[in-house]
Amino acid sequence: MDPDQHPRTDAVPAPERVRRGGQVLRGEAARRPTFDQLLLDARHPGDALPPAADLASTTSEAWRVLRIQAEFVEGFGTLAGIGPAVSVFGSARTPEDSPEYALAREVGARLAEAGFTVITGGGPGSMAAANRGAHEAGGESVGLGIELPFEAGLNEWVHVGVDFRYFFARKVMFLKYAQGFVVLPGGFGTLDELFEALTLVQTGTVTRFPVVLVDSSFWGPVVDWIRGTLVERGMISPGDPEIFHVVETAEEAVDCVLRVCGPGAP
Ligand SMILES: C/C(=C\CNc1ncnc2c1ncn2[C@@H]1O[C@H](COP(=O)(O)O)[C@@H](O)[C@H]1O)CO
């Protein structure tokens, strides 16, 4: 179904103005679902079209494939020249006056000083802090934004930004252009990005890829569960917890990245 003809979503109140790729939507039109919702959310009526609408629906699905392809082309084209990079993940909700924000900012700065481009989700909170740190340290700051049902936009510290419509296309970019991940305290989004990275290393899809968790007071219970329950119940191999490293400070995080994948790494 063409997004222009799609019924609006009631998931969130209509914001003033949103962007959908090249479109700018205002008022009631801003309640239309995002491209990712149209693709993935089974509640949308496009999934239960009557037979007469099948042809139109099929044609529209085919066009969607091209839009997805275009997203990869744009991402590859924009990021191809960025040099050694580290992706930093963390909460979108981190307040600017919090210790977590200061930590993310220092991580961004130290990564930039070590010669890494800093890639984040381009949003607010810890993402903005890491981009800000990289910017302030004179480094390169990349934001891979995502179109959400509400207006978000790239934070002001992003030098090179790409706005994605599809989460899965964006996730490929985080990984393809980074030499490692630094994971700060965060919620579902951060956990999703962490476990994706762990799975890819575990399955040998990516190798020599440091995954560094910062702040054991936050990550401790997750790490205990992984090292305890997951290993004891045979859900992962005893060596799998070695895929990630837990550190306390921004300095240790960058040292750890350099140890695993830096110029002098084994
Ligand atoms: C919640 C708010 C804005 C959300 N905006 C986002 N912009 C870009 N990337 C995002 C956003 N929200 C989540 N992400 C991705 O997930 C991670 C953070 O998620 P968490 O659940 O907050 O841990 C982050 O690394 C992003 O890649 C308005 O404040």
The ligand as an ORCA input file, in Angstrom:
! r2SCAN-3c Opt
* xyz 0 1
  C      13.630      8.820     23.033
  C      13.892     10.052     22.241
  C      14.445     10.062     21.038
  C      14.890      8.804     20.362
  N      15.729      9.126     19.275
  C      16.653      8.300     18.775
  N      17.422      8.768     17.772
  C      18.390      7.994     17.277
  N      18.679      6.757     17.744
  C      17.927      6.267     18.727
  C      16.877      6.997     19.284
  N      16.302      6.246     20.238
  C      16.979      5.083     20.290
  N      17.973      5.087     19.388
  C      18.964      3.986     19.165
  O      18.945      3.087     20.267
  C      19.963      3.436     21.225
  C      19.371      4.165     22.395
  O      18.197      3.520     22.796
  P      17.814      3.501     24.350
  O      16.587      2.664     24.415
  O      17.583      4.923     24.765
  O      18.983      2.878     25.047
  C      20.947      4.385     20.539
  O      22.265      3.862     20.543
  C      20.375      4.567     19.122
  O      21.135      3.952     18.132
  C      13.500     11.340     22.828
  O      14.307     11.623     23.934
*
